[in-house]
Amino acid sequence: MSLLRSAATVSSFTLFSRITGLIRDILIASSFGAGPLTDAFWVAFRIPNLLRRLFAEGAFSQAFVPILGQVRNTRPHDEVRVLLDRVALLLTCALMLITLAGMVATPWVVSAMASGMRAASRQAEFNAAVWMTRIMFPYIVCMSLVAFASGVLNTWSRFAVPAFTPVLLNVAMIGACLFLTPYFSTPIYALAAGVMLGGVAQLLVQWLALARLGLLPRYSPRLRQAWQDPTVQRIMRQMLPAILGVSVAQISLLINTNIATWLNPGSVTWLSFADRLMEFPTALLGIALGTVLLPTLSAAHARQDHAAYSALLDWGLRLVLLLGLPAALGLALLSDGLVATLFHYGAFSDHDVMQTRLAVMAYSAGLIGLLAIKILAPGFYAKQNIRTPVKIAIFVLILTQIFNLIFVPRYAHAGLALSIGLGASVNALLLVILLRRHKLYEPQAGWWRFGFKLVPALAALAAVLWAADHSIDWLALGTHPGQRVLWLGAVLAASALAYFLALFVCGFRPIDFTRRHK
């Protein structure tokens, strides 16, 4: 099966997920604006998401998927089933204990995450964050088991279901925003209930997909036997450095959220909505390619096919530049139009648009770095080398805080976004250098020609975006939202046409970026 087709499948469902997520955020913006209670929700939502990334999608997937792929290729099916049963049992027990402890310790967790809310004048905001965090804490159990199922399905090259299921979270939150708010004394609390409903729905769909493959875990009380399994222990040993590596990124997020709570009210929300726009290219390209590449790289490693391994990384990097650079230009030059058209409704004011726009522009500076990490880090994970990316991540964490000291006093919340982007760029650069030093990646011929052919297409795109930005008053079109949507659609279509037409004229063809699973 074509890797490009697999990535396109993941991207298509991820696009659907991001569109529903965008609708969700538009409803939140218009219903609740960018005030203290909205900040409280985003802080509360970030806490289970942080733990989910720490224990599930990040550390667990990085350790589990390469070893599962190796076991699947070298051992009988019955042994693979036993491994899945034991991993699922231990994962479930561990996350239930973490969830119980987290619900008890929620006030301290929120204090650590958002110390700016402890001020006496913000007590209502702090209490709201505590209440919503407690409601959403069990979400990490659902999502950890979803991460387990996604790892299995991706290893079996079933990419569609894991890519689709995030849609269910967004649909549940949209439903909560529209229909459940009247049932809560504080309307925004309905969003927390929607998060839990979405988590349960995702788990049901993924586990039904496992059942269809005959891979649904069979739970048993043999906890000691599962703990003593040598392969399970190998996964756990791989998870320890992976947890450290992922925790570095999450510590950075925690620090940035904490700093944002000390800035002007609304800063957390402005950053959250800017991050939503960043998620479109990072999810559609970076996550999609990373999802497809990790099991494919693991298979190449199992075959000891070093040439294919390097070629896969080269293919991923070229796609990142081909599609990531125009996305970065779009975010930087069309930030007014994007933010105004998507969020400038109801309680979301002109001021909120301008502040969110600044964060979007700052984030765009690091988009290529954020995308490249999704391609380069699997180059180490597939070799079951998690320590090298961890060391880089620790260095980048320290560097990011230095950037914060420089940029936050001058640019406030936009300085936080800029620090993240610059840190990601340094991270990606160091990953490339070390991949080459370890001889895991050797750039293939044609990079200079690739770059020279790409520049005219980027210039054509930038010209269209610059002209649109200087001729359309996006805020003034707030009184005509339908017209504003049409203008944005026209600008995006003209930009895409200019870019891809220029690519075609310069000699790019889709077949140049097609690879097949081996």
C-alpha positions in Angstrom: 0.0 0.0 0.0 1.3 3.5 -0.9 2.7 5.4 2.1 1.4 8.6 0.6 -2.1 7.0 0.4 -1.8 5.8 4.0 -0.7 9.3 5.1 -3.6 10.8 3.0 -6.0 8.5 4.7 -4.8 9.6 8.2 -4.8 13.3 7.0 -8.3 13.1 5.6 -9.8 11.8 8.9 -7.6 14.1 10.8 -8.8 17.0 8.7 -12.4 16.0 9.6 -11.3 15.9 13.3 -9.7 19.4 13.1 -12.7 20.8 11.3 -15.1 19.6 14.0 -12.5 20.8 16.6 -12.6 24.2 14.9 -16.4 24.2 15.1 -16.2 23.3 18.7 -13.8 26.2 19.4 -15.9 28.7 17.4 -18.9 27.7 19.6 -16.8 28.1 22.8 -15.5 31.5 21.6 -18.9 32.9 20.7 -20.6 31.5 23.8 -18.0 32.2 26.4 -15.5 34.7 24.9 -12.0 34.9 26.3 -12.7 35.6 29.9 -11.6 34.1 33.3 -14.0 31.1 33.2 -12.9 30.2 29.7 -9.3 30.3 30.8 -10.3 28.1 33.7 -11.8 25.5 31.3 -8.7 25.5 29.1 -6.5 25.0 32.2 -8.7 22.2 33.4 -8.8 20.6 30.0 -5.0 20.8 29.7 -4.3 18.8 32.8 -5.9 15.4 31.7 -4.5 16.1 28.2 -1.0 16.6 29.7 -1.2 13.3 31.5 -2.7 11.6 28.4 0.3 12.7 26.4 2.7 11.7 29.2 1.4 8.2 29.8 -0.5 7.3 26.6 0.1 8.9 23.2 3.6 9.9 24.0 5.7 7.6 26.2 3.5 4.5 25.8 3.2 4.6 22.0 6.9 5.3 21.5 7.8 2.3 23.6 5.0 0.0 22.6 4.6 0.3 18.8 8.2 -0.6 17.8 8.3 -3.6 20.2 4.9 -4.8 19.2 5.9 -4.6 15.5 9.0 -6.7 16.2 7.0 -9.3 18.2 4.4 -9.5 15.5 7.1 -10.2 12.8 9.0 -12.7 14.9 6.6 -14.6 17.1 3.4 -16.7 16.7 0.0 -15.0 16.8 -0.9 -16.6 20.2 2.1 -15.0 21.8 1.2 -11.6 20.4 -2.3 -12.0 21.9 -0.9 -12.8 25.3 1.4 -9.7 25.1 -1.6 -7.5 24.3 -3.6 -9.0 27.2 -0.8 -8.3 29.7 0.0 -4.8 28.5 -3.7 -3.8 28.5 -4.1 -5.2 32.1 -1.1 -3.3 33.5 -2.0 -0.1 31.6 -5.5 -0.1 32.9 -4.5 -0.7 36.5 -1.8 1.9 36.5 -4.0 4.6 35.0 -6.9 3.9 37.4 -4.6 4.5 40.3 -3.2 7.7 38.8 -6.7 8.9 38.1 -7.8 8.3 41.7 -4.8 10.0 43.1 -5.3 12.9 40.7 -8.9 13.5 41.6 -8.0 13.6 45.3 -5.1 16.0 44.7 -6.8 18.2 42.1 -6.5 21.5 44.0 -2.7 21.1 44.3 -2.5 20.0 40.6 -4.4 23.1 39.5 -2.2 25.3 41.7 0.9 23.9 40.1 -0.6 24.3 36.6 -2.0 27.8 37.1 -0.6 29.5 40.1 -1.8 32.9 38.8 -5.3 31.8 39.6 -4.6 31.5 43.4 -4.9 35.2 43.8 -7.8 36.2 46.1 -9.5 38.1 43.3 -9.6 35.0 41.1 -10.9 32.5 43.6 -14.1 31.8 41.5 -11.9 31.1 38.5 -9.7 28.7 40.5 -12.7 26.8 42.0 -14.1 26.4 38.5 -10.8 25.0 37.2 -10.7 22.5 40.2 -14.3 21.4 39.6 -13.8 20.8 35.9 -10.5 19.1 36.4 -12.1 16.6 38.7 -14.8 15.8 36.3 -12.4 15.3 33.4 -9.6 13.4 35.2 -11.0 9.9 34.3 -10.6 11.0 30.6 -7.0 9.8 30.8 -8.1 6.2 31.5 -10.2 6.3 28.3 -7.5 7.9 26.3 -4.7 5.7 27.5 -6.7 2.6 26.4 -7.5 4.4 23.1 -3.7 4.9 22.7 -3.2 1.2 23.3 -5.8 0.4 20.6 -4.4 2.9 18.2 -0.9 1.4 18.5 -2.3 -2.1 17.7 -4.4 -0.9 14.8 -1.6 1.2 13.3 0.8 -1.8 13.6 -1.8 -3.8 11.6 -1.9 -0.9 9.1 -5.5 0.0 10.1 -4.9 3.8 10.2 -8.5 5.0 9.5 -10.2 4.3 12.8 -7.5 5.8 15.1 -7.5 8.9 12.8 -11.3 9.2 12.9 -12.1 8.7 16.6 -11.0 12.2 17.8 -14.0 13.5 15.9 -16.2 11.9 18.6 -14.6 14.1 21.3 -15.4 17.2 19.3 -18.9 16.1 18.5 -19.6 15.4 22.2 -18.3 18.8 23.2 -20.3 20.5 20.5 -23.4 18.7 21.7 -22.6 19.7 25.3 -22.2 23.4 24.3 -25.5 23.4 22.4 -27.7 21.2 24.6 -26.2 20.7 28.1 -25.4 24.2 29.2 -29.0 24.9 30.6 -28.5 22.0 33.0 -25.5 23.5 34.8 -25.5 26.5 37.2 -22.2 27.5 35.6 -22.8 26.9 31.8 -19.2 26.3 30.9 -19.2 23.2 33.2 -21.2 21.4 30.4 -17.9 21.3 28.4 -16.3 19.1 31.0 -19.2 16.7 30.8 -18.8 16.7 27.0 -15.1 15.8 27.3 -16.0 12.7 29.4 -18.7 11.6 27.0 -16.3 12.0 24.1 -13.6 9.9 25.8 -16.0 7.0 26.4 -17.3 7.2 22.8 -13.7 7.0 21.4 -12.9 4.0 23.6 -16.0 2.1 22.4 -15.2 2.7 18.8 -11.6 1.7 19.0 -12.2 -1.4 21.0 -14.9 -2.5 18.6 -12.2 -2.2 15.8 -9.9 -4.4 17.9 -12.7 -6.9 18.3 -13.2 -7.1 14.5 -9.5 -8.0 14.2 -9.7 -10.6 17.0 -7.3 -8.6 19.1 -9.5 -7.4 21.9 -7.6 -7.7 25.2 -8.8 -10.5 27.5 -8.6 -9.2 31.1 -7.6 -11.6 33.9 -6.6 -11.3 37.6 -3.0 -12.5 36.8 -1.4 -9.1 37.5 1.9 -10.6 38.8 2.3 -12.8 35.7 1.7 -9.8 33.5 4.3 -7.8 35.5 6.9 -10.5 35.1 6.6 -11.0 31.4 10.0 -10.2 29.8 8.6 -8.4 26.8 6.3 -6.3 29.0 9.3 -5.4 31.2 11.2 -4.4 28.0 8.3 -2.1 27.1 8.4 -0.6 30.6 12.1 -0.1 30.4 11.6 1.8 27.1 8.8 3.8 28.6 11.0 5.2 31.4 13.2 7.3 29.2 10.2 8.0 26.9 8.2 9.3 29.9 11.2 11.6 30.7 11.3 12.8 27.1 7.6 13.5 26.9 7.5 14.9 30.4 10.1 17.5 29.2 7.7 18.7 26.6 4.8 18.7 29.0 6.8 20.5 31.7 7.4 23.2 29.1 3.7 23.3 28.4 3.0 23.5 32.2 5.4 26.3 32.6 4.0 28.3 29.7 0.4 27.8 30.9 1.5 28.9 34.4 3.2 32.0 33.0 0.0 32.8 30.9 -2.2 32.8 34.0 0.0 35.6 35.3 -0.6 37.7 32.1 -3.7 39.6 31.1 -7.0 37.6 31.6 -7.7 35.8 28.3 -4.1 34.9 27.6 -4.7 31.2 28.1 -7.6 31.3 25.7 -5.8 33.3 23.1 -3.0 30.8 23.1 -5.4 27.9 23.0 -7.2 29.2 19.9 -3.9 30.0 18.2 -2.8 26.5 19.0 -6.0 25.2 17.3 -5.0 26.9 14.1 -1.5 25.4 14.4 -3.0 22.0 14.9 -4.3 21.9 11.3 -0.9 21.6 9.6 0.8 19.8 12.5 -2.0 17.2 12.6 -2.7 16.9 8.9 1.0 16.5 7.9 3.2 16.0 10.9 1.0 13.6 12.9 -0.2 11.8 9.8 3.3 11.2 8.5 4.6 10.3 11.9 1.8 7.8 12.5 2.5 6.1 9.1 6.3 6.2 9.4 6.9 4.8 12.9 5.6 1.2 12.1 7.1 1.4 8.6 10.5 2.4 10.0 10.2 -0.3 12.6 9.6 -2.9 9.9 12.7 -1.6 7.9 14.7 -1.8 11.1 13.6 -5.4 11.7 14.7 -6.3 8.1 18.0 -4.4 8.7 17.2 -2.4 5.5 19.3 0.7 6.2 18.9 2.2 2.8 15.1 2.0 3.0 15.2 3.4 6.5 17.1 6.5 5.4 15.0 6.9 2.3 11.8 6.9 4.4 13.1 9.8 6.5 14.2 11.7 3.4 10.7 11.2 1.9 9.0 12.5 5.0 11.3 15.6 5.3 10.6 16.6 1.7 6.9 16.4 2.2 7.2 18.5 5.4 8.9 21.3 3.4 6.7 21.0 0.4 3.5 21.3 2.4 4.7 22.9 5.7 6.4 26.0 4.2 3.2 27.2 2.5 1.2 26.5 5.7 3.7 28.6 7.7 3.4 31.5 5.2 -0.4 31.2 5.3 -0.5 31.4 9.1 1.9 34.4 9.2 0.4 36.4 6.3 -3.3 35.5 6.7 -3.5 35.4 10.5 -6.0 38.4 10.5 -8.4 36.7 8.1 -8.2 33.3 9.7 -8.8 34.4 13.3 -11.5 37.0 12.4 -13.4 34.6 10.2 -13.2 31.7 12.5 -13.7 33.3 16.0 -14.9 36.9 15.7 -18.5 36.2 16.8 -20.6 36.8 19.9 -18.5 37.3 23.0 -15.2 37.2 21.1 -14.2 40.8 20.7 -12.0 42.8 18.2 -9.3 42.9 21.0 -9.5 39.1 21.3 -9.0 38.7 17.5 -5.9 40.9 17.6 -4.3 39.2 20.6 -5.0 35.7 19.1 -3.6 36.9 15.7 -0.3 37.8 17.4 0.0 34.3 18.9 -0.7 32.7 15.5 2.0 34.8 13.8 4.5 33.8 16.6 3.6 30.1 16.4 4.1 30.2 12.6 7.8 30.9 13.0 8.3 27.4 14.4 5.9 25.4 12.3 8.5 23.6 10.2 10.4 22.6 13.4 7.2 21.2 15.0 6.4 19.3 11.8 10.0 18.0 11.3 10.1 16.6 14.9 7.2 14.4 14.0 9.3 12.9 11.2 12.7 12.8 12.8 11.9 11.6 16.3 10.5 8.3 14.9 13.9 7.8 13.3 15.2 7.1 16.8 12.0 5.5 18.2 11.9 2.8 15.5 15.5 1.8 16.5 14.2 1.7 20.1 16.6 4.6 20.9 14.5 7.0 23.1 17.4 8.4 25.1 18.8 10.6 22.3 15.5 12.5 21.7 15.2 12.8 25.5 18.6 14.5 25.9 17.7 16.9 23.1 14.3 17.6 24.7 15.9 18.5 28.0 18.3 20.9 26.4 15.5 22.5 24.4 13.4 22.8 27.6 16.1 24.9 29.2 16.6 26.9 26.0 12.9 27.6 25.7 12.8 29.1 29.2 15.7 31.4 28.2 13.6 32.4 25.2 10.7 33.1 27.6 12.9 35.4 29.7 13.7 37.3 26.5 10.4 37.4 24.7 7.6 37.3 27.3 8.4 40.7 28.9 8.3 42.3 25.4 5.5 40.3 23.6 3.5 38.8 26.5 1.5 35.7 25.5 2.9 35.9 21.9 6.3 35.6 23.4 5.4 32.3 24.8 4.3 31.1 21.4 7.5 32.4 19.8 9.6 30.6 22.4 7.9 27.3 21.7 8.4 27.7 17.9 12.0 28.6 18.2 12.6 25.7 20.6 11.0 23.3 18.2 13.2 24.5 15.4 16.3 23.9 17.5 15.0 20.5 18.5 14.5 19.5 14.8 17.9 20.8 13.8 19.6 18.7 16.6 17.7 15.6 15.6 18.9 15.9 12.0 22.5 16.4 13.1 22.4 13.3 15.4 20.5 11.1 12.9 23.3 11.8 10.4 26.0 11.3 13.0 24.5 7.9 13.9 24.3 7.2 10.1 20.6 6.6 10.4 19.8 9.3 7.8 21.7 10.1 4.6 20.1 12.8 2.4 19.3 11.5 -1.0 20.4 13.3 -4.2 18.5 16.3 -5.5 18.0 18.4 -2.4 19.4 21.6 -4.0 17.3 21.2 -7.1 14.3 20.5 -4.8 14.9 23.8 -3.0 15.4 25.9 -6.1 12.2 24.6 -7.6 10.3 25.3 -4.4 11.3 28.9 -4.0 9.2 30.3 -7.0 6.1 28.5 -5.8 6.5 30.0 -2.3 7.0 33.5 -3.8 3.8 33.1 -5.8 1.9 32.0 -2.7 3.3 34.9 -0.6 2.3 37.4 -3.3 -1.3 36.3 -3.2 -1.5 36.3 0.6 0.2 39.7 0.9 -2.2 41.3 -1.6 -5.2 39.9 0.3 -3.9 41.0 3.7 -3.4 44.6 2.4 -6.8 44.9 0.6 -9.3 43.2 2.9 -10.4 44.6 6.3 -11.3 41.4 8.0 -12.6 43.0 11.2 -14.9 45.4 9.4 -16.4 42.4 7.6 -17.7 41.2 11.0 -21.1 42.8 10.1 -21.2 40.6 7.0 -19.9 37.2 8.2 -21.1 35.3 5.2 -19.2 37.6 2.9 -16.1 37.3 5.1 -16.3 33.5 4.8 -16.5 33.7 1.1 -13.5 36.1 0.9 -11.4 33.8 3.1 -12.4 30.8 0.9 -11.5 32.7 -2.2 -8.1 33.8 -0.8 -7.3 30.3 0.3 -8.3 28.9 -3.1 -6.3 31.5 -5.0 -3.3 30.8 -2.8 -3.5 27.1 -3.3 -3.9 27.5 -7.0 -0.9 29.8 -7.3 1.3 27.5 -5.2 0.4 24.2 -6.9 0.4 25.7 -10.4 3.9 27.1 -9.8 5.0 23.7 -8.4 3.7 22.0 -11.6 5.5 24.6 -13.8 8.7 24.0 -11.9 8.5 20.3 -12.5 6.9 18.8 -9.4 4.6 15.8 -9.9 2.7 13.7 -7.4 4.5 10.5 -8.3 7.7 12.2 -7.0 6.4 11.8 -3.5 4.9 8.3 -3.6 6.5 5.5 -1.7 5.2 2.0 -1.0 5.1 -0.2 2.1 7.7 -2.9 2.0 
